[in-house]
Amino acid sequence: MNITMRLLPLILAAAMQQGPVEPGWTELFNGKDLTGWKILGPEESFKVQDGAIIANGTASHAYYDGAFGNHSFRNFELRVDVMTRRGSNGGVYVLTEYQETGGNIRASGRFPAKGFEIQVNNSHTDRIRTGSLYHVVDNLDDSPAKDDEWFTEDITVRGDTITVKVNGKQVVEWTQPADWNGGREGPGRRITGPGTIALQAHDPGSTVYYKNIRIKPLDAGQAPAPAPAAPAPGGRGGQAAAPSFVSPEVLPDKRITFRLYAPDATSVSLRGGDIPAPARANMEFTKGANGVWEMTTGAVEPGAYRYVFQVNGVGVIDPRNTAISESNTTTWSVATVPGSDVMDTKPVPHGAVSTVYYDSTALGRTRRMHVYTPPGYESGKGSYPVFYLLHGAGDCDDSWTSVGRANFILDNLIGSNKAKPMIVVMPAGHTNAGGGGRGAAAAGGPPPRDEFGEDFVKDVMPYVEKHYRVVADRSHRAIAGLSMGGSQTLNIGIPHLDKFAYIGVYSSGVLGAGRGAAAASGAAAPPFGAAWEQQNLASLDNAAAKKGLKVLWFATGVDDGLMATTKNTVELLKKHGFSPTMKESPGGHTWLNWRSYLIEFAPQLF
């Protein structure tokens, strides 16, 4: 037994020794039980032991609901003594409120939609560390506190400013801008009025201890004196503050205005490939006298649009927009245009999106995937069908939720009884720095190793079936993907036809299956997909396996460069006795289509 484990009972026993409360302060926790606290989520995630609240279990929150201040605080100083075990995550919420339904969806579950979270995390895989104002001011990697040692978080809210100290050292001082829209997690992350305090139980693998929870109301009229501005380098005076503005701004007619404060820039442009050509007719920025560059697109369809600014030829994300999306090689800003009953964030029960890390035995390294669980999963006990949803070559496992809005699409389809509740697994399709999911093939040699296929079958599926309540049989398992992910879907689904009853291919087919090189000078090229067909011949001609295939669905835009590939793949499958459905939609190889395909495909499942 190591020294930390031997000392832990002594550390916890010290929790009982709560000193006298200083004048002006009030204890919110009596050190004995949860009187005055109301739990939202599994109650077993919280217990009281040795004078401390222990948070360990499925995502849950304990809200202060006691009599002091009518559990409604606006200007105050809050102090909480905290201790974490190794690899644990937690948090303290301020200006929040108890919510029976709804909430903000993050990695491990449903979290308060209103208020601000002050992070508690010294070594969890989430890189955002203790003292951060979560997704507002994030301090990454280096924590000001240590596991298995008590530390104090001191949180002051006065006016529009939140200050956070850890063990007396200031780590955050943030003043809400006049145009603040709530950032990455929505309008609830704004200082608008009073709220209560909440403690977080993050996940079953995290154990966090809270004690000495005390609050001191402050006079709203006594605003702190502003700190003197630090001198600029070289002894020059401080720079003038940037003017207030919003970017992006979605106009009522669905045009989007982008703005960037860059007073010293000589050129600013926008890169946003999914914005349709008519809306990009005038992509020129104009520079105002205040140093703000501005441009407005034409009207666009409802949906999410990635973009970056090009400033003097250098790509940068929008510093006024906290909504981002990862692709294979780039971080993008995201502008969301409302107006869709299926893609918008609607007042329906919401599922959760988790970022999951797992050890790939096939590839010998740690890998990442995203997993959507439907509304009610955390609090229920039933099992669900599982849908594996694969991304394209330019994307990553984050993309289906950050720009594809898959979680909101599923929320709305399930909420309107148009789709069955299901777990959606979004794995990382790239397995090497060069992109793609296959290793390199030797010239004239056998087909390249399917690295992604091996990882999927040996690690992704077993991990999901071990850690999630899925119905692990063919009739409750689906797979689909876009572009590269559509080809991977066929590479997995056809050889393992006994495992999937539903297969969807978006803007894709058998990739790399062109007519190929001639065997000798003047000889005819092999037919489309000949090598793939020969490799999978036994599965293609397995009549018994075909009987359990309920849906084989293809969709590609008429302007998509892969339309011929899709049609040739459909014909190849028909030749072997399959009955695929082929949908030709307007448009090309863009997220505008892929979201629509998901909306049409998901209701056909299970």
KANOR-V754017 format. One record per run of one state. SS is the DSSP state (@ for helix, = for strand, . for the rest). FROM is the first residue (numbers start at 0). TO is the last residue. Records with the same first field share a line. If there is no record, write none. Layout:
# KANOR-V754017
SS = FROM-TO ; FROM-TO
This chain:
# KANOR-V754017
. = 0-1 ; 16-24 ; 27-35 ; 40-41 ; 49-50 ; 55-58 ; 64-66 ; 71-71 ; 73-74 ; 84-87 ; 96-102 ; 106-107 ; 111-114 ; 121-126 ; 128-131 ; 133-135 ; 137-138 ; 140-149 ; 158-159 ; 166-167 ; 175-181 ; 185-193 ; 201-206 ; 217-231 ; 235-247 ; 250-254 ; 261-266 ; 271-275 ; 280-284 ; 287-290 ; 296-301 ; 311-312 ; 316-322 ; 326-329 ; 337-350 ; 360-363 ; 373-382 ; 390-397 ; 402-404 ; 415-420 ; 427-449 ; 467-468 ; 470-472 ; 482-482 ; 493-495 ; 499-500 ; 506-528 ; 535-535 ; 540-541 ; 547-549 ; 557-561 ; 575-579 ; 585-589 ; 602-605
@ = 2-15 ; 42-44 ; 67-70 ; 182-184 ; 232-234 ; 276-279 ; 398-401 ; 405-414 ; 450-466 ; 473-475 ; 483-492 ; 496-498 ; 529-534 ; 536-539 ; 542-546 ; 562-574 ; 590-601
= = 25-26 ; 36-39 ; 45-48 ; 51-54 ; 59-63 ; 72-72 ; 75-83 ; 88-95 ; 103-105 ; 108-110 ; 115-120 ; 127-127 ; 132-132 ; 136-136 ; 139-139 ; 150-157 ; 160-165 ; 168-174 ; 194-200 ; 207-216 ; 248-249 ; 255-260 ; 267-270 ; 285-286 ; 291-295 ; 302-310 ; 313-315 ; 323-325 ; 330-336 ; 351-359 ; 364-372 ; 383-389 ; 421-426 ; 469-469 ; 476-481 ; 501-505 ; 550-556 ; 580-584
